[in-house]
Amino acid sequence: MNLLAIDTSTAEASIGLSVNGRLWHESHQAERLHGQFILPAIERLLNQAGCSLPQLDGIAFGRGPGSFTGLRIACSVAKGLAYAHDLPLYPVSSLAAIAEEYLHQHQIPWGGQPVLALLDARMQQLYWACFTDATLDVEEQVSDAADIPVPDTESIVLAGAGFDAYRSQLSAQIIDKISIEKSIFPQAPAMIRLVQAQKIKAVDAKEASPVYIRNKVTQGEARG
């Protein structure tokens, strides 16, 4: 399955391309420049792979949660390319991509180790989801760190980006259960693996949209 993946939900942009079982990947840390990075990076990867957009089977994009501006960038680029080349889109959770990247790095199957995926939501809050089994059917939420409920597991892996400043605010019960902490940004290769594992459903370009989680977007949030 030939796939392009785009994620700009955090400070690190990640572009991945899988063609005939081979993977190409570029990342870039400069949040304000994500819009300038994406299209040239896609062109470079396609050239390296000797592939063109019409040869793809679909495009995955980081649908959120994350930076509101970043989510709109990835979704807009993915939709534009999908419309132009009649390709399906695969909206991938940023939090699921974090969990997948951790599990892949440690060669653990889904469901083999509970992962509490976290992202800085600003406004002194965290986006979070707890993945405890082989499905992605979990509720993604935003809350104060102190309000994250204690997972019903013996131990938990803490993985994500920007949560360090809030770690001390987690409940003592969660802190006691932490077995590993890992700083991980959502990665395009992780999104590709989730699609190839048939964990993500395809949608038409007209149906694709970012997932902000927060219902109310203030002017300050919209910039970030």
C-alpha angles and dihedrals in degrees: 000000000000110000140172117204128195128188126174098151095119141026089287118068114207128193122183136179127193117192124170092341096311124113131215121185140180129181133186133189111210109099096194091055100049092109091056094046103051107068097041089047092051090050091050093050093047090051092049091050094044088234137129129211095252088060092062124101093211149325126251121202136183102254095184166188099225142075108002092218092046093050092052091049095053094042094048094049093045092049093047093052092043093052092047094051102027094244130154119244128225113204108206127195113242089218093051089050089054092051092046092050092052094047092046093050090053096038092239120148120233108278092024094103130013113244126197103202116202138184130181107256093184120226085084092293140111134223108223147169131177116222110197104155141030095280131081091218096121133123115253113213144177121218146129111292090244091058097056105114122238110261116239092238135103092239139002139207115225110212134164145069134294097009097113093091091056100042094099089054093061115105117270089242092059093045090052090055097050110115099169136012119203131178106221132162120207106272130206093224089057090053090051091052091051091052093046089050087056093241093126125063121222120240134190115259092248090058097050119105139151120268109225099172090202109090095201116059113192123203091255093051093047089063092057 
